[in-house]
Amino acid sequence: MVIVKTIAEAQSACAQLRGEDRVLGLVPTMGALHEGHLSLVRAARAACDTVAASIFVNPTQFGPNEDFSKYPRTFDDDCALLERDGVDLIFAPTVEQMYPAGASTFVVVEGVSDRLDGASRPGHFRGVTTVVSKLFHITGPHKAFFGQKDAAQVAILRKMVRDLNFPLQLVVCPIVREADGLALSSRNRYLSAKEREHALVLHRALGKMEEVAASGERSSARLIEAAREILAQEPGVRVDYVAVVDPETLKDVFEVTDGALAAVAAFVGATRLIDNVLL
Ligand code: PAJ
C-alpha cells in the first residue's frame, strides 16, 4: 500500500493502478474510520481490481460554527485499517494541496443542495461537490463508493455525476449500524455514555415511521408526527428535521410511496447526527 500526499503523486499512482484495463475503485473519506467506511472499502475490493481511498477533512464543507478544527483525526489508525482491508493507495492531501491560495472555482448542484442537510448547513454541499469533483479528476476512478447513511449527499452526487458527465459509476452501500441500531458515524466519538443512549432515539423514530407506513398509513405528515413524538421523549435531543422525501430530488412527498426516504437529523447535546431509512 502506498500513501501519497500530493496531487501529482496521486495522479501518477492512480494512472498506474488503472493500468491498461484494470478497474479502479475510489472510496472518499474524511478519516476517523469505522466499520461504515470499511464496508465501502470491502465493496470496492469485491467490485474492482484496485482500490484507492482518500482521507481529507474538507474545510469547505464545514460551516463557520461547525466542528472542522475538532473533527477527529486518527490518521495512523486509519492507514492500518485500510492496509488490512487491502487498499492499494491512500491519498491524504493537505488543505494547501487541495485549495491553493486563490482557488475560487466551486461545483454547485442547484436546488437539491438546499434541501435536508443543505437547508440546515448552508454551503455544506457546495463543499462536498467541489471536493468530490476534485477527487474524481485527480484519481480517475471507474467506480466510486458512498454510503446510504448520507442519503442527501448520495442524491446530490448522483445528480452531479449525471449533469457533469463524470465517466464513472457511483455505487451506494447500505448503512452499517451498531448492534443496538445506532448508525455508525465518526461523530459518535463526541458522545458521552449518556448521549450515546439518547442518540438511539433517531433509530427508534425511524423504526416508528416504518411501522406506521407498514400499517398502511399513506400520509407523510402522520409519519412525521409519530416520529416527532418519539424524539420528544428524549429531552437531551433537539430535532433539526424529520422528513419524508423523494430520494432523488429530496423534495417532500405528501403521500408515502414505496422507496420514499424517511430522514431525520437531530442534535444530541452539541453533536449533530443523521439517519434515514427507505420506506
Ligand atoms: P465521511 O463522513 O468520512 O464518510 C465517508 C463515506 O462513508 C461516505 O460515503 C459516508 O456515507 C460513508 N459512511 C459513513 N458512515 C456510514 C455508515 N454507518 N454506513 C455506511 N456508510 C457510511 O461523507 C464524507 O466523509 C464526505 O462528505 C466526503 C464524501 C468524503 C467528501 O468530503
Residues whose N, C-alpha, C, O or C-beta is under 5 A from the ligand:
A	BS01	PAJ	P28 T29 M30 G31 G36 H37 F56 N58 V128 V131 F145 F146 G147 Q148 K149 D150 C173 P174 I175 V176 A183 L184 S185
